[in-house]
Each structure stands twice: as structure tokens, then as C-alpha cells.
């Protein structure tokens, strides 16, 4: 396979982030919801620089010439990334300045510069500065006698150029101010309901900064913001020392190399030159923007302004299966048959209830669970702590290497251990990304195992925002497999091939290849052959190569890939790629293999990426109940029919919105508004 048959993953990711950004221009979205996509684009770019660009910069500086599957060295990837980022940022601010801010103003939400304020408003802001802002500020002089401080990343600083003093001679002086993160980013002026007028906090500080310097007015003020490399390298071969290693590396993030410096267009060159020198940032890492830095305030503050409900998506209440309303325990409900949950359309409450009842049920003997990302006030972890305090056998594998959740997970580990739970920090050299809970309960006919498996995390907050699927079952074989799985990840790690569950890294890649090859054999034999796969990312070169082979053999392939997709359709009409970007973040991993007419349906925690298949503990599990299979197939078919939020990959690798034709279908909104799962025709 020629290397040119693979898209570069970083450029593919930027392509995805562009699709996110374009939702800010989509008139289907209520006005305040459109601002959220501008914020998401910004926060996505933050993480992209912190992790992906950071690791490439480190590799390039070390002289690494190793090529990625697309044939690019780290330096060549950076040479392609930086111009693409500049182009994307230009589009972001074009949308902001020419479309979004004028639309907000028409709706009564104004962002004001000081030259547009009247005397009364200026006086109000001056009082606000004196009473609420200035006490939090600490000016820091910068000169040859004072070393440049270690600056926090992802916050806004102000560089000020002050007139010369007697000591400085003819040279202007320089000072720094840190814009407080404890105050709202947008200072809202007193207004009537249904109207809002705001001034950015850094503009308030800049306007009144002279009050902090003996009424000396700065010659120039430049807001700036830095992003540091947070992709640290750690030794995870020693499980006993892992917590110490993680705590040590979390501190390193504070002084990682600066990989991006954001400044406003037209910044004073005297300040910009000095800041670039002090931060030792490469010229290519300087991003000049025609507007405010860091646009996350549309998500964090503006989207929830009171009095503008008509500018937001109407709230929806997730459904709860009527079986959960029956009297009796949740275990009785699960014994009645497998239950499929499709979040957030189906409430996450039954999952929380499952863990809580297990914690309090005197007949439950043991609870075993993997945790990757959980909320800060997780009711699930609280239930596990309660179970441990009651003397139950509670085993929890908490993945402390979950990026940006390390500190939260370490804290939960300590709380669980204090409660008497058996806590494992992960499998050496492998991240544990699987989502599984095993409950062992004493019943009249002996011990019974209840299992919950899912595509998404045990996080009650993101479960309201991400689409995921989960299965509740007391299937004997799956229960036995679950027991073997936990013995594997908490014991010595010997791989055990299970009957129904398929684990990575030992077996999952091999099983996916087997299933694809089987479709190739069916196509060559003239039998129905089709693959429908929904994943977050498709990166693995070996799987991509096999999909090319399957398409060339005549297998019909539909891929619903939310984010990175390194596969090229290459003009193959039977190889189709689409991406859905909507109100909810698509997170489900689901696979349907035609199997000559005897369909097989699977859910999984794993994307088709080398890290998931080779470097993580993952699970794929079958859905065997025909009714549940049909629900999943219908859900995927709706997404293949979606013509309002879907994008299609073209031969060029670019994505274009799917052409709108009657009947219109927004698959997410249809499931939100519908009384039950949308029942698309099942082929």
C-alpha cells in the first residue's frame, strides 16, 4: 500500500475541527448554541497544541526523522500544521466578527469597546475595577534585575510598556499583569431583562491599569496567552511507583515548552519582540488573531445568560425504560432480559442505580469496575466507597493515566482505598480504557453475575452530552467472561481468550480482521457482504488496508467516523465515509457485519487506532438479542440517512455537507423528540 493512500492524522483532525467550527454558521442551531461551537473549536485547538503539536515539536527538536503512515516526518508535519491552523483561526474570527457578533447584537447581546460606552457606564466599570478587580491584581516588573516569571498556560496575561523612569534612563519599562480567572471573563453592565452588554475583563483592566502605576499611563498594552507542551513521557512499568510518577509529571506540565503564543493582530512590536524572546517561542508558533484571545467564554458564560431561553436548544428529558419503574430491585429487571441503553436519549440513571443498589443490597457479595473518566462529584464512586465501608468486596481499576483526568483519578483512588476498596492503578504499560462493571450477587439458586458493558465512560455529566450505548445483562457466559477479564487485569495479566467478550491488546485486532476477511469471502462467493462501523477515529494502517481490500472485493462499507479518518475513499463508490457533528458529541462505537445475511452486531470501547488495539485494555462485546440488534441497526441507518448534520468525505479528502433533500432528517433531534427509538427500515 502506497503511503499516499493514508491521510495524515493531524491534518485529518484539523479537518474535523473545521466541521465543528462550521456549526457556528449553521442557522439550524439557535444563536447561543452557535457560540458554543466557536468555544469548542478553541478548546479543541488548545488540546491539539498541548498534546499533538507538543509531541511533534519535541520530536523535531530531537532530530527525529521517522515518518508517519502518510509519509511525513515530524518537521514536515509541523510545516503542514501551522499554516492549516492559521487558516482555521482566520475562518474562526471571520465567523465571529462578520456573522456571530452582529447576530448577537441584533438579539440584544452586545460586546462593547470603551469608546462606545457612555459616561455612566464608564463610571460603573471604574468602580467595579477599584472594588472587585484591582485587589486581585499584582503587577510584576520585568527588567534585567528580575527574571522572567514562569507563566501559567491557557490564561490571559497583559504585557504593559510603561514610560521610562529615572532609573531606566531612556528605555521604556515593562510589566506583566495576570488576568484573574476567579472573575467572569465578561463583565456584564447593569441592563434590563432580555438585554446584555458586556466588556471583556482584560479590556477593563487595560482601561484602568494606570491607577496601579501612580496614574502613569502605559505606552502600550498587549494581551497574550500561551500554550505549553503537556505530552510528558513517564515510566509506567512499575505499578507501585505509578502514582508518584504521575504526581511528578503533573508538576512538569506547568513548565512545559511554549508551543503557541496567541496575541492580537497589530500588537505593539516592542512588547511582542520581548515576550517572544522571554518565552523562547518559535516564530511559527505565534498566532495573531483579529479579536479577543480564548473564545471559551461563549460556552462558559454567554450561552447561559438569563432571559434568552429562545436562543437555546429546548431542554429534553432522557427517557427511562418502563421496566425500571416496576417494583423490586434492578437485578430483577435485568433477569427479565438484556437491556440496551442509548445515552443520552435513554437516561444514565439506571446505570447509577445499578451501582448504588449493588452497594446497598445485602445479597451482593462483590463489585468489580473499571473507571477511566468520572465526574468530580461522581455518584458512582460515592456508591463504591459506601460499599467498601460496608465490608463488601469492591475491586476498582482506576486508570490514573487518563489524560487531563490524572489528578481527579488519583484523588478518587485515595478515597476508595481509605474506604477499604481494592484499588488498582492500571495495567503496567497499558492504559485500561474498557467500560465494564461486574456485580456478584447471592441468590436462591447460587451466585449470579450481573454485568454492565458500555462504549462510554462512567461519567454522569458527559453522559448527558455524549452519545453512547451500554448493555445490562446477566448472561452466564458474559458473566463468566467478565470474571476472567478482571482476573486478568488485576492479576498477573496473563491473556485469557473469552467466549463472548473480546479484549485488546491480545485478541481484538485479530477478531476485527477476521470479521472483515469473512465479509470479503462472502462478497467473493456472491453472498450479501456489508460492513457498517461507527467510531470516533480511524487511524490504524493495517485495518485501513484491509478495508481497501474489502471494498475492492465488492463489500459495501459505510463508515460513520466523527473525528480523525486517515482512510481515503479513492473514488470507490462502495466505500463511504461520513461524519456527524451536531448538538451532542457522537461517541458510540458500534459495528454491524452482514455475515451473508446472518447479521452480527457489536459494541466496543475501542476506536480503530493503534493505541486502542495495541496499547490499551479494551473490550468488544456482542449484542445477541434480535430486538436490540435491530435498535442498533436502525440507529445507524438513521445516521446514514441524516441530511442535516452529516458531512461526506469526497475524493479530495475534504468533507462537504450532505445535500439536503426531503424528507429532512437530523438523527440526533429525531431521537430527542421521538417518543421512542427512531425505527428506520432495517435492510
PEHU-V764707 format. One record per helix or strand. SS is the DSSP state (A for helix, B for strand). FROM is the first residue (numbers start at 0). LEN is the number of residues. Records with the same first field share a line. If there is no record, write none. Layout:
BEGIN
SS->FROM-LEN ; FROM-LEN
END
This chain:
BEGIN
A->2-3 ; 8-17 ; 30-31 ; 73-33 ; 113-3 ; 118-18 ; 200-12 ; 238-17 ; 268-11 ; 282-3 ; 296-4 ; 301-3 ; 308-3 ; 321-4 ; 329-6 ; 348-12 ; 378-11 ; 405-13 ; 461-3 ; 475-15 ; 507-17 ; 540-12 ; 594-3 ; 609-5 ; 625-16 ; 666-7
B->5-1 ; 108-3 ; 139-4 ; 145-1 ; 155-7 ; 172-6 ; 185-3 ; 195-5 ; 219-9 ; 257-7 ; 285-4 ; 318-1 ; 338-5 ; 345-1 ; 363-8 ; 392-6 ; 421-3 ; 426-1 ; 429-3 ; 435-8 ; 445-9 ; 465-8 ; 501-3 ; 529-6 ; 537-1 ; 555-6 ; 564-1 ; 566-1 ; 574-6 ; 584-2 ; 589-4 ; 599-5 ; 607-1 ; 615-8 ; 645-4 ; 654-3
END
